[in-house]
Amino acid sequence: MSLAHFNSSVLAEMLVMFFQTFGVGCLFLHRLTSDRSSWHALGRTGVIVAVFGLGIAGAMCGRQDSEFALFAGGTMTALLIGMTMGSSNTDAVDAIHHFGEAEAA
């Protein structure tokens, strides 16, 4: 008789929880460090890995009719919003030439 019973739905749910905490931690690391820091790039890479991991783990949960697929989708949405919103450090560049401007000689 086996002492351990392997349940694949529990594994998929644990993966969802792991990628949720990993993704939120990496999002904090990305947003709270300087742009020139190596931790900034590591946090961005971690968020991308977490979003892909949540997609795969959520699909595994969806195949087993687990409601953790909804949690995975909600966390993916929150991570993507957290990565795209906020102030940007890049300067706006006006690449359109206006006809009324005088050209410099």
C-alpha positions in Angstrom: 0.0 0.0 0.0 1.3 3.4 -1.0 1.8 6.0 1.7 1.7 9.0 -0.7 -1.1 9.6 -3.1 -0.2 11.7 -6.1 -2.9 14.1 -7.2 -2.1 16.1 -10.3 -4.7 18.8 -9.7 -3.0 19.7 -6.4 0.3 20.0 -8.3 -1.2 22.5 -10.8 -2.8 24.5 -7.9 0.5 24.7 -6.1 2.2 25.9 -9.3 -0.4 28.6 -9.6 0.3 29.7 -6.0 4.0 29.6 -6.6 3.9 31.7 -9.8 1.5 34.2 -8.1 3.9 34.9 -5.3 7.0 34.8 -7.6 5.4 37.2 -10.0 4.2 39.7 -7.4 7.7 39.7 -5.8 9.4 40.3 -9.1 6.9 43.1 -9.9 7.9 44.8 -6.7 11.5 44.3 -7.5 11.1 45.7 -11.0 9.0 48.7 -9.9 11.0 49.7 -6.8 14.5 49.5 -8.1 16.4 52.0 -10.2 16.3 51.7 -14.0 20.1 51.3 -14.2 20.2 48.5 -11.6 20.6 44.8 -12.6 17.8 44.0 -10.2 15.4 46.1 -12.3 16.0 43.9 -15.4 15.9 40.7 -13.3 12.5 41.7 -11.9 11.2 42.4 -15.4 12.4 39.0 -16.6 10.9 37.3 -13.5 7.5 38.9 -14.2 7.6 37.6 -17.8 8.5 34.1 -16.6 5.7 34.3 -14.0 3.1 35.3 -16.6 4.0 32.4 -18.8 4.1 30.1 -15.9 0.6 31.3 -14.7 -0.7 30.7 -18.2 0.5 27.1 -18.3 -0.5 26.3 -14.7 -3.9 28.0 -15.3 -4.5 25.9 -18.4 -3.6 22.8 -16.4 -6.1 23.8 -13.7 -8.7 24.6 -16.3 -8.4 21.1 -17.8 -9.2 19.7 -14.3 -12.1 22.1 -13.7 -10.3 23.7 -10.8 -11.2 27.3 -9.9 -7.5 28.1 -9.6 -7.6 28.8 -13.3 -9.6 32.0 -12.5 -7.0 33.0 -9.9 -4.2 32.5 -12.4 -6.0 34.6 -15.0 -6.7 37.4 -12.5 -3.1 37.4 -11.4 -1.8 37.5 -15.0 -4.1 40.6 -15.6 -2.8 42.3 -12.4 0.8 41.6 -13.3 0.4 43.0 -16.9 -1.4 46.1 -15.6 1.4 46.6 -13.0 4.0 46.4 -15.6 2.4 48.8 -18.0 0.9 51.5 -15.8 2.8 54.3 -14.1 5.2 57.0 -15.0 7.7 56.4 -17.8 11.3 57.6 -17.6 11.6 57.9 -21.4 11.4 61.3 -22.9 8.9 62.0 -25.7 10.5 62.6 -29.1 8.8 64.8 -31.6 9.6 63.0 -34.9 7.0 64.9 -36.9 8.3 67.8 -38.9 6.0 70.8 -38.7 5.6 72.9 -41.8 5.5 76.2 -40.0 8.9 75.8 -38.4 11.9 77.6 -39.8 14.9 75.4 -40.7 18.2 76.0 -38.9 21.1 77.0 -41.1 
